[in-house]
């Protein structure tokens, strides 16, 4: 699953924060090269989720990471 989709699912509480490290690793493999993705990809299941949340919140505002929710288009 791609990083923006995982971000959206975490925001909507469909996925756990524990899914973020794997999504960050996949984003790195796909060429999205940002410093915070490296940090997020390094977390394991044994790390505190508050640490993951801290870096996740910062990563959402990092240039190169796009996790936007597109608003619905108006009906015509």
Backbone as CSV, one residue per row, in Angstrom:
resi,resn,N_x,N_y,N_z,CA_x,CA_y,CA_z,C_x,C_y,C_z
1,UNK,0.844,-1.171,0.000,0.000,0.000,0.000,0.895,1.241,0.000
2,UNK,0.489,2.265,-0.722,1.327,3.459,-0.816,1.192,4.331,0.437
3,UNK,2.187,5.186,0.640,2.247,6.009,1.843,1.049,6.954,1.978
4,UNK,0.648,7.683,0.921,-0.524,8.556,1.077,-1.799,7.805,1.458
5,UNK,-2.001,6.625,0.899,-3.186,5.837,1.231,-3.140,5.402,2.688
6,UNK,-1.961,4.957,3.135,-1.815,4.559,4.532,-2.035,5.753,5.453
7,UNK,-1.513,6.921,5.088,-1.726,8.131,5.885,-3.212,8.415,6.035
8,UNK,-3.920,8.339,4.943,-5.359,8.591,4.966,-6.064,7.583,5.872
9,UNK,-5.698,6.325,5.782,-6.333,5.291,6.602,-6.016,5.477,8.080
10,UNK,-4.820,5.968,8.391,-4.485,6.257,9.786,-5.306,7.440,10.282
11,UNK,-5.416,8.476,9.457,-6.202,9.651,9.832,-7.655,9.263,10.096
12,UNK,-8.181,8.356,9.293,-9.574,7.915,9.438,-9.751,6.778,10.439
13,UNK,-8.664,6.399,11.110,-8.668,5.309,12.096,-9.053,3.959,11.492
14,UNK,-8.743,3.770,10.232,-8.967,2.479,9.583,-7.741,1.592,9.799
15,UNK,-6.586,2.210,9.853,-5.318,1.495,10.078,-4.674,2.033,11.342
16,UNK,-3.812,1.221,11.911,-3.069,1.595,13.104,-1.803,2.357,12.724
17,UNK,-1.283,3.116,13.685,0.006,3.778,13.467,1.112,2.765,13.182
18,UNK,0.925,1.543,13.601,1.933,0.499,13.378,2.123,0.184,11.889
19,UNK,1.192,0.602,11.040,1.326,0.366,9.600,2.212,1.420,8.925
20,UNK,2.485,2.517,9.614,3.268,3.605,9.030,4.703,3.190,8.673
21,UNK,5.446,2.479,9.545,6.819,2.118,9.164,6.914,1.310,7.870
22,UNK,6.026,0.350,7.677,6.057,-0.440,6.440,5.707,0.418,5.230
23,UNK,4.759,1.317,5.395,4.395,2.209,4.291,5.540,3.165,3.970
24,UNK,6.245,3.636,5.000,7.398,4.519,4.775,8.505,3.775,4.038
25,UNK,8.737,2.529,4.418,9.746,1.717,3.734,9.385,1.525,2.268
26,UNK,8.120,1.265,1.992,7.670,1.102,0.612,7.846,2.398,-0.175
27,UNK,7.550,3.530,0.454,7.718,4.826,-0.217,9.186,5.061,-0.561
28,UNK,10.084,4.678,0.328,11.516,4.805,0.047,11.912,3.932,-1.138
29,UNK,11.377,2.728,-1.186,11.669,1.814,-2.304,11.165,2.369,-3.626
30,UNK,10.086,3.154,-3.550,9.497,3.731,-4.764,10.128,5.064,-5.145
31,UNK,11.143,5.491,-4.399,11.890,6.692,-4.773,11.527,7.969,-4.045
32,UNK,10.609,7.915,-3.099,10.272,9.099,-2.305,11.320,9.203,-1.200
33,UNK,12.292,10.055,-1.405,13.472,10.102,-0.538,13.450,11.337,0.351
34,UNK,12.916,11.184,1.572,12.901,12.287,2.529,13.491,11.796,3.847
35,UNK,14.128,12.672,4.612,14.750,12.253,5.870,13.782,11.604,6.859
36,UNK,12.583,12.123,6.966,11.654,11.559,7.944,11.114,10.195,7.520
37,UNK,11.079,9.920,6.240,10.680,8.569,5.816,11.701,7.546,6.298
38,UNK,12.979,7.905,6.292,14.008,6.996,6.810,13.793,6.732,8.297
39,UNK,13.457,7.782,9.041,13.203,7.615,10.473,11.976,6.726,10.687
40,UNK,10.894,7.017,9.977,9.675,6.225,10.135,9.879,4.770,9.735
41,UNK,10.640,4.545,8.671,10.877,3.176,8.205,11.693,2.377,9.213
42,UNK,12.421,3.060,10.083,13.254,2.369,11.065,12.523,1.896,12.307
43,UNK,11.273,2.279,12.476,10.528,1.843,13.656,10.091,0.389,13.519
44,UNK,9.990,-0.286,14.672,9.547,-1.681,14.683,8.261,-1.789,15.503
45,UNK,7.729,-2.987,15.569,6.513,-3.229,16.348,6.740,-3.040,17.844
46,UNK,7.990,-3.022,18.262,8.309,-2.891,19.678,8.492,-1.437,20.110
47,UNK,8.526,-0.517,19.164,8.700,0.889,19.488,7.390,1.499,19.969
48,UNK,7.519,2.534,20.761,6.365,3.229,21.323,5.615,3.967,20.214
49,UNK,4.305,3.788,20.163,3.526,4.445,19.112,3.551,5.964,19.245
50,UNK,3.825,6.476,20.444,3.908,7.935,20.584,5.109,8.484,19.817
51,UNK,6.186,7.691,19.722,7.335,8.110,18.910,6.981,8.100,17.426
52,UNK,6.285,7.053,16.997,5.855,6.973,15.599,4.939,8.153,15.281
53,UNK,4.009,8.439,16.177,3.076,9.546,15.967,3.809,10.881,15.868
54,UNK,4.809,11.075,16.707,5.585,12.319,16.681,6.197,12.555,15.299
55,UNK,6.901,11.567,14.778,7.559,11.719,13.480,6.564,11.692,12.325
56,UNK,5.488,10.954,12.477,4.434,10.908,11.459,3.821,12.294,11.275
57,UNK,3.508,12.956,12.394,2.933,14.310,12.314,3.872,15.278,11.612
58,UNK,5.155,15.185,11.901,6.136,16.056,11.249,6.252,15.698,9.765
59,UNK,6.258,14.415,9.465,6.429,13.951,8.077,5.305,14.421,7.171
60,UNK,4.111,14.566,7.717,2.985,15.004,6.893,3.190,16.399,6.319
61,UNK,4.084,17.175,6.938,4.356,18.538,6.477,5.697,18.653,5.768
62,UNK,6.381,17.540,5.598,7.692,17.556,4.955,7.537,17.659,3.439
63,UNK,8.329,18.514,2.801,8.273,18.584,1.335,8.574,17.215,0.726
64,UNK,7.822,16.861,-0.296,8.031,15.574,-0.963,7.070,14.497,-0.506
65,UNK,6.361,14.745,0.578,5.373,13.782,1.053,4.002,14.383,0.824
66,UNK,3.203,13.682,0.056,1.872,14.177,-0.252,0.837,13.255,0.357
67,UNK,0.158,13.734,1.362,-0.925,12.990,2.003,-2.107,13.932,2.106
68,UNK,-2.702,14.214,1.004,-3.812,15.155,0.985,-5.115,14.415,0.737
69,UNK,-6.140,14.921,1.344,-7.477,14.399,1.078,-8.116,15.349,0.071
70,UNK,-8.451,14.846,-1.086,-9.080,15.683,-2.107,-10.547,15.893,-1.741
71,UNK,-10.982,17.149,-1.689,-12.393,17.390,-1.369,-13.281,16.893,-2.501
72,UNK,-14.497,16.509,-2.165,-15.412,16.055,-3.221,-15.694,17.184,-4.206
73,UNK,-15.883,16.817,-5.428,-16.192,17.788,-6.468,-17.675,18.143,-6.378
74,UNK,-18.012,19.405,-6.622,-19.428,19.801,-6.586,-20.206,19.119,-7.702
75,UNK,-21.440,18.844,-7.407,-22.315,18.245,-8.424,-22.680,19.296,-9.450
76,UNK,-22.776,18.877,-10.697,-23.128,19.813,-11.783,-24.539,19.568,-12.253
